[in-house]
Structure formats: C-alpha cells, structure tokens
Amino acid sequence: MTVRTCLPWPDKHLRSRAVEVSEITDDVRALWQDMIDTMEAMPGVGLAANQIGVLQRLAVVDGSTERGRAVRMANPEILHESVALREHDEASPNLPGVSAKIKRPRAVTVRYMDENGETVERDFVGIEATSVQHQIDHLNGKMYFDNLSKVKRDMLLRKAKKLTG
C-alpha cells in the first residue's frame, strides 16, 4: 500500500492537461493501486493522476457505500450527459479545508480503457457521475472551483489561503 502526496494548489500539474495512455502496463496498474490507496486514505470518492503529479490520463472512482469497488479508468471521456443536474458539495485534497456546491449533470455515459486494456462504455449516476466529471476536469487541468462565478471562486481561494497560512 502506497499513499501518495497530493500536490498543493497552485502546483502547475493541476493546471496541465494529462497525456493519453497508449496501453495498460504493470506500471499503470501499480499507479492505479497507489491512487486507490491515496483516495481511501483521504477518504475520497475519486482521484486523478495529475493530483499526485503524474500527467497521464488515469483516474479512479469509488462512490460505493461499502468501498473496495474502485473503477480504474484510462483516457476517460464523456459521451453523453443528462439534462437533469445534481448539486453536490465538492472539494479537493489539493486545496484542503474548503469546498463548494457545484451543479453537474446527474448522469453521464463515459468511455474509457479498463485495467485489461478493453474499451468500456459505462453509465455513472449520482455521486459517481459527479466524481467522474470532477476527475475528468482534473485531467484537463481544471479545478472544481473553475465552475464557480469569479466572485465565489475568489472568496473560496482567499479562504483556502488563510487556512494554509
């Protein structure tokens, strides 16, 4: 079990677009496991590789109540999103101590490469849909607070700065 350190905001990795993964290797599988261990230690419902300084399009999501059901994704992309929105309190270990209510589609269909290198299309609903969208944002160099108005975003960042000294 290896728990990785989440990079502190405003580390440049958090604003960088991660690169596509061409194949699933033992190194990718090991990184996914480290990401799951890190996510569980937070505890959280998802993690993107660039949050720990790895600029590869890899993410893990586990919104199950019993845990241990993490979905490993390489190169995730949203194919379809519901019209219905869901509001959820979002946060990031890269900017601890603050959160914001974000509205996102309640359900999404995502295509990704799984741990066997197979292309999968899967529907995610509720907290897992929110987390998948949040992780894809990370992989694109975007933070959850980028979805806020400028005023709310500035307030959140000022509060975070006060907390970190």
Rosetta blueprint (number, residue, H / E / L):
1 M L
2 T L
3 V L
4 R L
5 T L
6 C L
7 L L
8 P L
9 W L
10 P L
11 D L
12 K H
13 H H
14 L H
15 R H
16 S L
17 R L
18 A L
19 V E
20 E L
21 V L
22 S L
23 E L
24 I L
25 T L
26 D H
27 D H
28 V H
29 R H
30 A H
31 L H
32 W H
33 Q H
34 D H
35 M H
36 I H
37 D H
38 T H
39 M H
40 E H
41 A H
42 M L
43 P L
44 G L
45 V L
46 G E
47 L E
48 A E
49 A H
50 N H
51 Q H
52 I H
53 G L
54 V L
55 L L
56 Q E
57 R L
58 L E
59 A E
60 V E
61 V E
62 D L
63 G L
64 S L
65 T L
66 E L
67 R L
68 G L
69 R L
70 A L
71 V E
72 R E
73 M E
74 A E
75 N E
76 P E
77 E E
78 I E
79 L E
80 H E
81 E E
82 S L
83 V L
84 A L
85 L E
86 R E
87 E E
88 H E
89 D E
90 E E
91 A E
92 S L
93 P L
94 N L
95 L L
96 P L
97 G L
98 V L
99 S E
100 A E
101 K E
102 I E
103 K E
104 R E
105 P E
106 R L
107 A E
108 V E
109 T E
110 V E
111 R E
112 Y E
113 M E
114 D L
115 E L
116 N L
117 G L
118 E L
119 T E
120 V E
121 E E
122 R E
123 D E
124 F E
125 V E
126 G L
127 I H
128 E H
129 A H
130 T H
131 S H
132 V H
133 Q H
134 H H
135 Q H
136 I H
137 D H
138 H H
139 L H
140 N L
141 G L
142 K L
143 M L
144 Y H
145 F H
146 D H
147 N H
148 L L
149 S L
150 K H
151 V H
152 K H
153 R H
154 D H
155 M H
156 L H
157 L H
158 R H
159 K H
160 A H
161 K H
162 K H
163 L H
164 T H
165 G L
